Amino acid sequence: MKHTRRTAVRRGGTAGSLVLGGALLLAACSSSSGTDAGASASSTTAPPVVVKAATVAGFGTVLVDGSGRTLYMLTSEQGGKLTCTDNNGCTKVWPDTELPSGVTSATAGSGIQPSLLGTVKDASGHLYVTYGGLPLYTYSGDSGAGQANGEGIQSFGGTWYVLGVSGQPVTSSGTGTGSGSGPAATTTTTYRY
């Protein structure tokens, strides 16, 4: 009986060693090819920054990001000038649309004019998405898609407006939507930082 057990253990040990050895060999092969795949994957894994059009109640067809969040512009940034920065705390309230490292352009989604999509570079060389020359931002007060709670807020040297697909701000008179419809009323809120 003892001899049978040793044989069984020995056979199990030998089979286990073969399985373990095969697994290690397979892991080694996967690891070496995984390194190459990982290197190329890291350069292509940054999701594209998408700018597209969507209908937002009370504003008509406006620019939104890939998640459907409304995009805004700041009037003090005409001509691609960046006044909303990390240094002045603006981007905590108005997150910018920065391109990931190595990405040089945003992706034009449905309903926008691709020719109006561009970038602006800050002093440190980071690229930010623009539309019609205006840097794009989301608003921390919008909890999801289809909201435009930042419309008409005055802060950081200008006024924040939803941006229409024509590249013009959507104001209380409804200009800039491209569809002629705008908000019924705009509430102006001033924040001091």
C-alpha positions in Angstrom: 0.0 0.0 0.0 2.7 2.5 0.9 4.5 1.7 -2.4 1.2 2.4 -4.3 0.8 5.7 -2.5 4.4 6.8 -3.3 3.8 5.8 -6.9 0.6 7.8 -7.0 2.2 10.7 -5.3 5.2 10.5 -7.6 2.9 10.3 -10.7 0.9 13.2 -9.4 4.1 15.1 -8.7 5.4 14.4 -12.2 2.2 15.3 -13.9 2.0 18.4 -11.7 5.5 19.3 -12.6 4.7 19.0 -16.3 1.6 21.1 -15.9 3.5 23.7 -13.9 6.4 23.7 -16.3 4.0 24.1 -19.3 2.2 26.9 -17.5 5.5 28.7 -16.8 6.6 28.3 -20.4 3.3 29.6 -21.7 3.5 32.5 -19.2 7.0 33.3 -20.4 5.9 33.4 -24.0 2.9 35.5 -23.2 5.0 37.8 -21.1 7.5 38.5 -23.9 4.8 39.1 -26.5 2.7 40.9 -23.9 5.4 43.4 -23.4 5.4 44.3 -27.1 1.6 44.4 -27.1 1.5 46.4 -23.9 3.9 49.0 -25.4 1.8 49.5 -28.5 -1.5 49.3 -26.5 -0.4 52.0 -24.2 0.2 54.4 -27.1 -3.2 53.6 -28.6 -5.3 53.0 -25.5 -6.0 56.7 -24.9 -9.7 57.0 -25.8 -10.4 59.5 -28.5 -11.7 62.9 -27.5 -14.9 63.2 -29.4 -16.9 66.4 -30.1 -20.3 65.9 -31.5 -23.8 67.5 -31.7 -26.8 66.7 -29.5 -30.1 68.4 -28.6 -30.1 70.0 -25.2 -33.6 71.0 -23.9 -34.0 74.8 -24.2 -30.9 75.2 -26.2 -31.4 73.3 -29.5 -28.5 71.5 -31.1 -25.3 72.2 -29.4 -21.8 70.7 -28.9 -21.3 67.9 -26.5 -18.4 65.6 -25.6 -18.3 61.9 -26.2 -20.3 61.3 -23.0 -23.0 63.7 -24.1 -22.0 66.4 -21.6 -22.6 69.9 -22.9 -19.6 71.9 -24.0 -19.1 75.6 -23.2 -16.9 78.5 -24.2 -15.7 81.5 -22.2 -16.0 84.9 -23.9 -12.6 86.1 -22.5 -11.0 83.4 -24.6 -11.8 84.8 -28.1 -9.0 83.9 -30.6 -7.8 80.8 -28.7 -6.5 82.8 -25.7 -6.5 80.6 -22.5 -7.7 82.4 -19.4 -9.3 79.3 -17.7 -6.3 77.4 -16.3 -5.3 75.0 -13.5 -3.3 77.8 -11.9 -6.2 80.1 -11.3 -8.6 77.3 -10.2 -10.9 77.7 -13.2 -10.6 74.1 -14.4 -11.8 72.8 -11.1 -15.2 74.3 -11.9 -14.9 74.2 -15.7 -12.9 71.1 -16.7 -11.0 71.7 -19.9 -10.9 69.4 -22.9 -7.3 68.5 -23.0 -5.9 66.0 -25.4 -4.0 63.0 -24.0 -0.2 63.0 -24.5 0.7 62.0 -28.0 -2.8 62.8 -29.4 -2.8 65.8 -31.7 -6.5 66.2 -32.6 -10.0 65.5 -31.4 -12.4 63.3 -33.3 -15.3 64.9 -35.1 -18.5 63.2 -34.2 -21.9 63.4 -35.9 -23.6 66.7 -36.5 -20.6 69.1 -36.2 -18.5 70.9 -38.8 -15.1 69.1 -38.8 -13.4 72.1 -40.3 -14.2 74.1 -37.1 -12.5 71.5 -34.9 -8.9 72.5 -33.8 -6.5 72.9 -31.0 -4.7 75.5 -28.9 -1.5 75.0 -27.1 -0.8 76.4 -23.6 2.6 77.7 -22.4 3.6 74.2 -21.2 2.9 72.6 -24.6 -0.4 70.8 -23.7 -3.0 70.7 -26.4 -6.7 71.7 -25.8 -9.6 71.2 -28.1 -11.2 74.2 -29.8 -14.2 74.7 -32.0 -14.3 77.7 -34.2 -11.1 78.9 -32.3 -12.8 78.7 -28.9 -11.4 76.3 -26.2 -14.1 73.9 -25.0 -15.1 73.1 -21.4 -17.6 71.1 -19.5 -19.2 72.4 -16.3 -19.0 70.7 -12.9 -22.6 71.8 -12.2 -23.9 69.5 -15.0 -24.3 66.1 -13.5 -24.8 64.4 -16.8 -25.8 64.5 -20.4 -28.5 66.9 -21.6 -27.9 69.6 -19.0 -26.7 73.2 -19.5 -26.6 74.7 -16.0 -23.5 76.7 -16.8 -25.2 79.0 -19.4 -24.7 82.7 -18.6 -22.4 82.3 -15.6 -19.9 85.2 -15.3 -16.5 84.2 -13.9 -12.8 84.2 -14.9 -13.0 87.4 -16.9 -15.9 86.5 -19.1 -19.3 84.8 -19.5 -19.8 81.1 -20.2 -22.1 80.0 -23.0 -23.1 76.8 -24.6 -21.5 76.5 -28.0 -23.7 75.9 -31.1 -22.6 73.7 -34.1 -22.1 76.9 -36.1 -19.2 77.8 -33.7 -21.1 80.7 -32.2 -22.2 80.9 -28.5 -25.8 80.2 -27.7 -27.1 83.2 -25.8 -30.5 84.1 -24.4 -31.5 85.3 -27.9 -30.8 81.9 -29.2 -28.0 82.8 -31.6 -25.3 80.2 -32.4 -27.4 77.1 -32.4 -27.7 76.8 -36.2 -31.4 75.8 -35.7 -32.7 79.2 -34.5 -33.9 77.8 -31.1 -32.3 78.9 -27.9 -33.1 79.0 -24.2 -36.3 80.6 -23.1 -34.5 82.5 -20.4 -31.0 82.8 -19.2 -30.1 83.2 -15.5 -26.8 85.0 -14.9 -24.8 83.9 -11.9 -21.6 85.5 -11.0 -18.9 83.5 -9.1 -15.8 85.1 -7.6 -12.7 82.9 -7.1 
